[in-house]
Amino acid sequence: MLTIATQIAPDSLINPKGLPHFGHFDGIVKTLGLADFTYFDTMDKPASPWAKRFNYKQFQFVSLVTPRYVIGVALADIAYLGSAFCYVYDIKANRLSQRNWLKPLGVGYQMTPSPANGKSGIGRKGSRLSFDILEGGWRLIIDTKNLQADVTLHPSPLSLPMAMCSPTGYSGWTYTQKHNGLTVTGKLTVDHEQQPLNAALAGYDFSAGFMRRDTSWRWASINAQIDGGIMGLNLAAGVNETGANENVFWINGERHLLGPVQFEFDRHATKGTEVWRIYSHNGQVDLLFSARTCRSEKRNLILLKSNFRQYIGLFSGTIIDNAGRCHQLNNVLGLTEDHYARW
């Protein structure tokens, strides 16, 4: 099966020449080294401090799955705006509720630029969320009217995240770090009812860099228990594909880096009929996804735009890991996403 070369994660993503290290890493980069990055415009002139500040984007996301609920929490900083959402999906009732935040120009929110340590958050008591990262470990705190959480995500022993950096556009780069199939401890309360976490699973996403002004992607993510054990899956197309990609499968913590995948779906399908096919041309990934619900949001601010759809639904099909083992998925709950952004 596929073999992808990796390298030990550097302490700083930016090397002494002011350029990023590219490729897949074993481990977590301690700092992005933003102050050391030598950024040029498309005419090969040093970019202005204004461009260096406002062309840098970052976002963080945690998905938490229990036998009863799927919870998604995101926080993004596009320099001009900070935004966040938190949704709760009741699996049995097929019901979605959500809370949104929108803050201008760094007011009322904070983001850590380090994938290894720091705190990101938005809002205040009674309406807030935060991600605390300590030595690469993630803690999620939520305090809203109907949802309270203080949970920690735990990888299997020796399990590696997917961490990579790829060139973006003419002179930019994107660092992304994801880890799925994580167990969960702590406390979670939904509608004043405490939820057991012994069967809960989670995954996180840390992405940052000098991304394209117009960016779009398709994405799929799973945290689930299957016959072979605890699995995690991250698949994407449209971003992070220059020389490497972010596609990865975990089984019982064991990381399998995958090749490119294709997403086929009808963006204009009638709501409730959405079916996606996600597959790789080498046969390693062959999945069908049937949507159950969708969180969507459109913002058209002329200079800034966002057309976002995140679906919750069921995956069926096969994944062949890099040891040649075939893993069957039968109506496994997970996420897909279709997103366009001008930022």
N, C-alpha and C positions, 0 to 999 in steps of 0.2 A: 504494500500500500504506500501511500504518500509519505515522504520524509522531508521535513522542513528544517533547515538549519536554524539554530538559536544561538544566542550569546548571553553571557552573564550580564544582568542589568547593571548599567553604570550608575554611579552615585548621582551624577548630573546628566540629564538628557543632552545638554549642549557641551560639545567638546572644546578644547582650548582654542580652536580656530573660529569659534563662534557658530559652529554648524551642528545640527542634531545628529545623534546616532540613529541610523535607520535599521529596521529589521525587527525580528522577534526576540524577546528577552526572557530569560529564566530568572524570575524574581521581579521585584518592584523597583522602579526608578525612585530614588529618594527625593530629588528635586528636578523640576523642569528647567531650571537655570534661565529663566526668562530674561533677566538682566544681561546675560552674557550672549544672547542670541543676536547675530549680525543679520539684520533684516534689510533687504533691498526691494525697491519697487520694480515694476516691469521694464523700466528703462535702465536698470542696473545702478541706480543711484541709491545711496543710503535712505531708507524710509524715515519719515519724520517721526518724532516722538508721538504725535497725534495718531499717525497710522499704526505705530507699534502698539499703542494703547487700545485703539478701537477696532483693530483687525483681529485681536485675540479674543477667542470665544471659549467657553467651557460649560460643561453640564455634567450632572451626576444623577444617577437613578438607582433605586432599589425596588426590586419586585419580591413580594413576600406571599407565599402560597400556603394556606392551611386547608384542612379537609372541608372547611365551610366557606372560606373567603380567599379572594385574590386582592392584594393591596399593592398599588403602584404609587411611588413617591418620586418626584423629579424636581430638580432645582437647576436653573440655567442662568448664566450671566453672559449677555451678548454686548456688554460694555454700555450700550445705551439704556438697556433695561435689564432688570432681574425679574424672573418669573418662576413660578413653581405650581405644581399641582399635586393633589393627593386624592386618590379614588379608592373606594371599597366596592368590590364586586361580590355580591351574595350568589354563590354558585347554584344553590338549590332553587332560589327564587328567581334567578336570572335577572337580578336588579343591580344597577350601578348608581352609586352616589359619589359626589366629588366636591372638592374645595379647591379654589384657585387663588393665587397671589400674583400681583403685578406691581413692581416697584421701579421708579426711575433712577438712573445714574448712580447706582451704588448706595442709595438711601434705603435703609430698613432690611438689608440683607448682607451676607458675607460669603465669600467662597475661598476655600484653601486652594492654592495653586500646586500643592504637593500631593502626589498620589500616595505618599507614605504616612504623612502626619498632618493634622490640622482639623479645623472645624468649618463647616458650611451650614448656613441656616437662614431662615426668613421668618418674619412675623414676630409676635410677642405672646405672652402667656394667654392661654385660651384659644390661640389661633397661630400656632407656630409649628415648624418642623426643623430638624437639623440632622446632619450627618457628622459624626465624630470619627475621625480616622486616627488610629494610634498604631504605629509600627505596622501599617498595612492592614490592620483589622478594622472592621466597620461596625459602628453602633448607630442605630436609627432611633431618633426620639420624635414622637408626634404628640401634640397636645391640641386637639380640636374638640368641638362640642360632642361629637359622636364617636370619636376615635382617639384612644390614647395608647401609646406604645413606648417602650424602652427595651429594645431588643438588640442583641449582639449576634453577628453572623460568624459562623465557624467553618472554615474549610477542613476537609479531611487531612490527617497528618501527611505532610510532604506533598500535598496537592499544590500545583502551581497555577496561578492565574494566567490568562492570556494577556500579555503586555507587548505592545508593538508601537513602532513609529514609522510613518510613511510620508514621502513628499506629497504636498498638496498644492495644486496650482503652480504658479511660476516659481515662487520662492518661499512658500509656506510649508508647514508640516502639521501633522496631527498625531498626537499620542493618545492611545486608547488602552484601557486596562479593564478587563471584565473577568468575573469569576462566578460561576453558577454551580448549583448543586450543593449549596452550603446549608448546614443545619443551623438552628436558631434557639437561643435561650433568652429569657427575660420575661416581660409581661406585655400582654396585648389585650386591650379591652375594646369591644365593638358594641355600640349601643348599650353601654353600661353592663355588658356581659363579658366576663373574662374568658379568653380563648385558650385552650390547651395548645402547647407548642411542641409537644413530643414528636409530632409528625410533620411539623412545618419545615419548609425549605425556602431558600432565598438565593438571590443573585444580585450583584451590583455592577455598575458601569461608571467609570471615570474617564471622561474624554475631554481633551483640551488641545488648543493649538491655533495656528493661523490658517483658518479654513477658507474655502472658497466663498466669495460674496454670495453666489447662488449655489446652494447645496441641496441635494436630495438623496434620500436613501430608502431602501426597503430592509426590513429587519425581522428576525424571528428569535424567540428566546423561550427556553423551557427549563423549569426546575421541577423534577418529578421522580417518583419511585416507579420503576419498571421491573420486569422479571429479573433482569441482570443486576439490579441494585439501584442506587441513587444516581440519577443522570442529570447533567446540565448541558445545555446547548445554546450556542450563540452563532447566528448566521446573519450576514449582511451583504448588500450589494449597493453600489453607488458611491461609497466612501471607503477609504483605507484599502485601496486596491492597487496602488502603484508599487510594484515589486513584492508586495506581501498582502495578505488579507487577514481579517479578524475572525475567520470561521473556525470554530473549535467545538469539540464534544468532550465532555467529561463523563466517566463512568466510575463510580466509587472513588472519586477524587483524581483518577488517572486522566491526564490531559492528552487529547489527540488533536493536533492541529490539522485542519482540513483544507482542501483546495477551494477554488471559486465555486459559487452556486448561482443558479438562475432563479428568479422569482417571476412567476406567471400568474396574473390575476386581472380581473376587470375592475378598474378603479371606479367605474360608473355603474356597477351592478346594483340592483335593487337591494335596499337594506334587508338583511336577514338571509340573503342568498349568496353571500360572498364565499367563494372557495378559491384557495390559492394552491398552486403547485410550486414546490420548492425542491430543486434537484441540482445535482452536479453531473457534468457530462461524463465523469469517470465512474459513475454509478454508486459512489459512496453514500450519497444522500438522495433519498427519493421519498418525499413527504407530501401529503395532502393536508391542508388546513381548512377547517370549516368554522367560520366566525359565529359566535353566539351573541356578542355585544360589541359596541365600539365607543370609545371616548374620542370625540372629534372636536377640533377647534380651528377656526379660521380668523386670522387677523390681517387686515390689509391697511397698513399705515403708510402706503406709497413707497417710501424709502425702505421700510422694513415690512416683510411679509412672512406669514407662517400658515401653512396648510397642513394640519396634523391629524392623523388618524391612528389610533392604537386599538387593535382588536384583541379580544379575549375569545379563545375558542379551542377546538380540539384538533390534535395532530394524529395522523395515522400514517404508517409507512415503515421504512427501514433506514437505519444508519449502520454503515460498516466502518468499524474503527480501524486504526492503523496496524492492528495485529490480525486483521482479517475476520474478526468476529462480527456477526450480524446481530443487530439489536432491533427487535420489533416494537413498534409503538402502536397501541390500539386505543384511540380516543384519549390521548394524553393532553391534559390541559396546558395551555401555554399562550404566548403573546405573538402578535405580528404588528408591524408598524409601517406606515407609508407617510413620508414627511418631506415637504419642500419648505425651505427657508431662504429668504433673502435677508442677510444680516451683515 
